Amino acid sequence: MMESIWGLIGAVLASFVITAVGGPVIIPFLRRLKCGQTVRDDGPSSHLKKDGTPTMGGLLILFGVVVVSIFFLDSSPEIMPVLFMTLGFGLIGFIDDYIKVVCRRSMGLRAWQKLALQLIVTGLFVRYLYDYTDVTLAMEIPGIQGMWLDLGIWNVVVLFVVVLGTVNGTNLTDGLDGLAGSVTMIVAVFFAVVAIGHRNGIAPIACAVVGALMGFLLFNAHPAAVFMGDTGSLALGGFVAACGYLLEMPLYIAIVGIVYLVETGTVMLQVVYFKLTGGKRLFKMAPLHHHFELCGWSETAIVRMFTIVTALMCLLALFIM
């Protein structure tokens, strides 16, 4: 059932207040647990001063989103799979962060462990879509009205690629103060607008994410008092991927999530070019935001540029729908 506009505004405000009020409580708690980020020596030298900044701040985002979403479950049950993906990937990120900062194992989850958990969460999401929703895995082709891409059983394979690519692309984007939060907040606004226009029931959780990120950015904007960690970045990636599929428009993620795509692409290009050329680099550093840093851009300028690009791409997506 379509929620009232006032209800959706309330979702934004409530999640914002919960996150904003929770910050002064959770951040000192994370400091006491010594959940400080260890900055890598091979990153930009300007980041060394961030060593020890509390991480796992994604718990703040999740708390605001979950509390608000609970109040909409009866009227908008469509948010359940989106909430599951947000929490499921957030839990994977939390385990990874916990191992790194509390258990003091720098690598966190091993790559195969993280991938296995991501595959399990995605598989359960697919099962839920088939068993409890009428969502089709066919994909609306951007810019061509009434045209859908239906690959049959291969739709499931594409879903896994889209979900894992989006989740890990969001994770790679979380490399500067406020970057992943600012970009994903704009994407969440896009999904909220589309959900309202399509009378799709996921608008409340999209609005809750918008409010939670607004509150989180009070503490995460440069200079950050807390980082979201994998707890937050993986959760946001799960949210974006789930919204794309619940709205039956996963191909649009490549447009509105252009920053995630480019960040991932630059890492892949860097690795391939490095191996093919025997050690030469295509970019000064990957992902792309680090390249701009080493070119002399400030963190705030990079975040501002990436956020504006995301907003423009979201407007383009709305225009071609």
Buried (B, 14 or more C-beta within 10 A) or exposed (E): EBBEEEBBEBBBBBBBBBBBEBBEEBBEEBBEEEBBBBBEEEBBEEBEEBEEBBBBBBBBBBBBBBBBBEBBBEBBEBBBBBBBBBBBBBBBBBBBBBBBBEEEEEEBBEEEBBBEBBEEBBBBBBEBBEEEBEBEBBBBBBBEEEEEBEEEEEBBEBBBEBBBBBBBBBBBBBBBBBBBBBBBBBBBBBBBBBBBEBEBBBBBBBBBBBBBBBBBBBBBBEEBBBBBBBBBBBBBBBBBBBBBBBBBBBBBBBBBBBBBBBBBBBBEBBEEBBEEEEEEEBBEBBBBBBBBBEEEBEBBEBBBBBBEBBBEBBEBBBEEB
